[in-house]
Amino acid sequence: MAAPRGARAGAAAKASPKTAIPVLSWDRIRPAPVVLVTGPETFLAERAARSVRDLLRAEDPSLEVSDVDAGAYAPGELLTLASPSLFGEPRLIRVSGVEKGTDAFYAEALEYLAAPGEGTTLVLRHAGGARGRKLLDAIRGGLGGGVEIACLELKRDSDKQDFVLAEFAAEGRRVSPGAVRALVSAFGDDLAELAAACRQLIADAAEEITEQTVDTYYGGRVETNAFRVADAAIAGRTGEALVLLRHALASGADPVPIVAAFASKIRTMARVGGARGGSAQLAGQLGLAPWQVDRARRDLYGWTEEGLGRAIVLVAETDAQVKGQGRDPVYALERMVAVIAARGLD
């Protein structure tokens, strides 16, 4: 089965300026004689490898799959696995740990690339680092007729939101912007958990998935989320923000990510507050999604420049206190919430 395709999650296949082969994103998978899977995001890399297998198996159920550890490679292993079989079944050879490969593996992989086995697909997983660079350069230079699948870490919330949109779009399901934000807020620290949450909603929820749907399924996880605390405080709802904060702390939340959520929201407000232009224009200039610009503008209602500046300073002070410079991190958090809920005023 092909991997999900989102509106912005990945660009169409293209050749990178530094390579002679197509560089594909995780949601634009297609087989080739050699598939180089690079990047630090393990979840996406594993999904890419599964997608290649599923596509090949859909073409021919007799696909023979073999796994090789490049770090424990036995001389002759690759050439033996790629040798034609008696009945000519297609073959998939998946090689893990290419960044830890033995000298014998690199030498024989280069030899294989010069004459790839007919009916064989070779998937090479390289998580990063300098080792194996000669092999990567050869593949990127066109040897073996391969493609590269780039599995970069999804660091920005906008990237994770694109991932969520792609998950639902692949199944033809509608999801509201609020539901996307709620899922990322609740599960954004672990891409595998985020994907699992999406799959459960796709399987169980009827009609459009809304923020209320997410609350129904994952209310406890979402309610204790740091961004919920920040949203309530920034909106001036002091009591709600303090209750959510205490609930989060009682549930084992770490104070540091809570302060980080406040810092992210306040920084975005400051960037948007000092800019002029339409949502789409500012989104491009500031590296945000249009909805983030609109949300920041709504959050800024009732705030003054003085109050926003005070909030920025206070968040920085609180960050230092919860990281060891203060005696009572909980008090520092509660004071931050109270001051921000008062629009930056004591």
N, C-alpha and C positions, 0 to 999 in steps of 0.2 A: 504494500500500500504506500502511496506517495506521501511524503511529509506534508504538513499543513502549509497553506499559502496565504500570507497576509498582504494587506494593501501596501504596508511599508516595511514589513519584516525583512525583506531581502530584495535586492535588485535582480534584474534578469541576468542570465549567464553572460559573462563578458570576459575578455582577456585583460588581466591586469597589465599596467604599463611595464611591470618588472618581470612578467612571465609571458610565455608563448602559448599557454593553455588557458581554458576558461576557468575563472574563479567563481564558484557558486556559493551562495549562502545556505544555511542549514535548511531552509524551506524551499529550496530549488534543486532537489536532488535528481540526478540522472546517472545511470551506469556508464562506465567507460572501461577500457581494458585495465587502466590503473586509476584508482581513486585515492587521492592523498587527502586525509582528514587532518587538518591542523587547527591549533588554537587551544587555549586553556580550559574552555568550557566543556567539562566531561559529559554532562547530561546531553548537550546538543550533539557532541561527537558520537556518543553511543546511539542516539536517535538516528543520526545520519547513516551509521553503519547498518542499523536495522532496516532503514528505508531502502538501502541498496539491496540488501538480502531479499526484502519483500518484493521489490520490483522484479528481481531476477527469478524468484520463485514463482511469481505470477506468470512469467513467460514460460517457465518450464519447471513443474513441480519436482522433477528428478534432480534438481540442483544439489550438488555435493558441496558441503561447507566444511572448511578446515580452519583451525585457529593456530596461530604461531606466535610465540613470545620472542620478540627480537633480542631481548636481553639474555635469553637462554637458548639461543639458536644453535641447532646442530648442523654442521656442514652438510650440504646436499639436500637439506629438508625442503627448501622452496622448490628446487628443480624437480624433486621427486613428486611433490604434491601437484605440481603443474603438468606433469607428464600425461599424455593422452590416455584415457581409460579405455577398456575393452568395448564398452557400449557407448562411448562418446558423450557421457553426461556433462552438462555445463558445470563449471567449478567456481567456487568463491573461496578465496584464501584471504583471511583477515589477520593482519599482523599488528599486534599491540606493542607498545613500548619502543617505537622506532627511535625515539630520542635516547634510548639506552641500549641500542643494538651492539652486537659483537662485530668485530672486524670481518669475520666470515660472512655475517649477514649482509653487511654493506657491500662487500665484494660480489656476492652472489645475487643480490638484488639489482645491482647495476648490470650484471651479466644478463639477468632475466629481462630487464627493460629493453635491452638491445633486440630481443626477439620474444615478445610476450606470447604466452601459450594460447593457442586457438581455443575459443570457448571458455577462457579463464578470466575471471575478474579478480584483480589484486587490490585489496583495500589496506592502505598503510596509515596507521594512526601515530601522528607525531604531536606530542603535547607542548613542545617548545624547547628552546635551548639550542646550543651551537652544535651539539653532536649530531651527526648524520646530515650535515649541511650539504655535503657533496652530492648525496643521494637526492635531497630535496631540489637542489639546483638543477640536477639532471632531469628530474620529472618536470619542473617548471620550465625548463628549456625545451620541452616537447618530446623527450625520449620516452617511448612507451605509449604515446598517444593518450595521456591521462587528463584528468580534471582535478581541481583542488576544491575542497569544501572547507570554507573558513568558519570555524566555530569560536568566535570571539566571545569573551565574557560580557554578559549583559549587565552593565553597571548602572546605567541611567534608568530612572523610572519609566521614561518614555520608551526605551527599548523593551522593558518588561511588559509594558502595556501593549506594544506591538505584538509581542509573543502571545499574550492572552487573546488579542483580537484574531491572530492567526489560528489559534486553537479552535475558536468557535467558528470562524469562517470556513475552516476545513470541513466542518460537519454541517454547514449551511444553517447555523444557529445565530440568532440575534442576541446581542448583549449590549446593555446600556453603558454609557461612559461611567456612570456612578458605580456600576458593578465591576467594571474593569479596574477602577481606582481602588475599590474595596478589596478585591482579590490581590492586587499588587501590594497594598498596604499590609495585608494579613500574611501573605506568603512570599513576598518579594525577596526574602533573605535566602530562599532555597528554591532553585528553579524546578527541581524534581517535585517538590511539594506543590508548587504553583501549578505545574502541569497536571498533577493528580487531582487537585481541587477543580480545575477546569473540566477534567474528564468526568468527575463525579456529577458536576452540574449538567454536563451534556447528556449523561446517561439518565439522570433522575428528574431534572427539572423540565417542566412543560413550558411551551411558548417562549417568550423573550426572557432572558436572564437579567434581572434588575438588581439594584442594590439591596432591595428588600429580600430577594431570593438568596443573595449571599449571606445576609444577616440570619436568615432562617437556618441555613446549613452550617454556617461558621460563626454564628453570633459571638460565642465566647472568645474565639480567636480574634475577631475583628474589634470587639469592644475594648479589649485590653491593648490594642495596638497603639503605638506611640503617636501615630498621625491622627488618631481619633482624639487623643488628649490635646494635641496641638490645635486641631481644628476648632475644638470647643473653646479653648482659651483665646485664640485669635478672634473668634466671633464674639467674645465678651461674656460667655456663659461660664462664670467662675465656678459655681457649684457643681455643674456637670463635669467640668474639666478636672476638678479636684477629686470627684468620685471616680472618674475614669483612671486618674493617676494612681489612686490608692488601690483600685482593682488591679491595675497592671502590675504594681509593685507586689501586691499580695499573691499574684499569679506567677511571680518569679522573674518579672521583666527586669532587665539590667538598666540602671539609670543612664548609662552612656548613650545607648541608642535613642532613648527618649529625648535627651538633649539634642542629639543629632537631627531628630525629626523636627524639632522646633527651629533649629538652625537652618535646615533646608527650606522650610516654609517662609521664615523671616527673610532669608537671603533672596528668595524668589520675589517676595513682595517688594523689597528694596530695589531690585533690578527693574521690575516692571513699573514701579512707581515713578522712577526717574526717566522713563522712556515714553515716546510718543509714536503713535501709529496704530494701524489695525492689528488685530490678533494674529493673523497669518504672517504679516510683515514682521512683527516683533518676535514671533515664534522662531522665524528663520534667523533673525539677528542674535537672539539670546540662547539659541539651542534648546528651546522648549517646545512642547506641543501647544497648539492654539488653545486647547481647553485649560492648560496650565496658566496661560496669560489671562484668560477670562476669570479663572478662579482667583488668581492673585489680585486682580482688580476688584473683585467682590470682597476679598479679605481686607483690602485696604480701606473699605468704607468705615469712617469714624476715626481713622488713624491720622496723626499729624507727622510731619517730618521729624519733629523733636521726639515724639513718642516712639517712632520706628527706630531712630538712632539709639534711644535708651534701651529698647528691646534687644538690639544687636549687641550692645555692650553687656547687658545682663545675661544673655545666652552664653556669651564667651566666658563670663565670670563663673556661671553655673557649670559650664563644661569643665573648667579647671577644678572646681570644688568636688564634682563627682568623680574626678580622676585622681583624687588623693590630696588635693590642697585644702580641702575643707573637712571639718569634723563630722558634719551631719548632712550627708547627701540628700536625704529625704526632705529635710527642712529647706535646703537650697532649691530642690525641685518645686516644692510647694510655693516658695516665695516667687520663683520664676513664673509659675502658672498664674499666681495672683496678680503680679505686675503686668504681665502680658494681657491678661483678661481685662485689665484696666486701661488698655491701649498704651502701655508703656509708662504709666504713671504710678507712683507709690501710693 
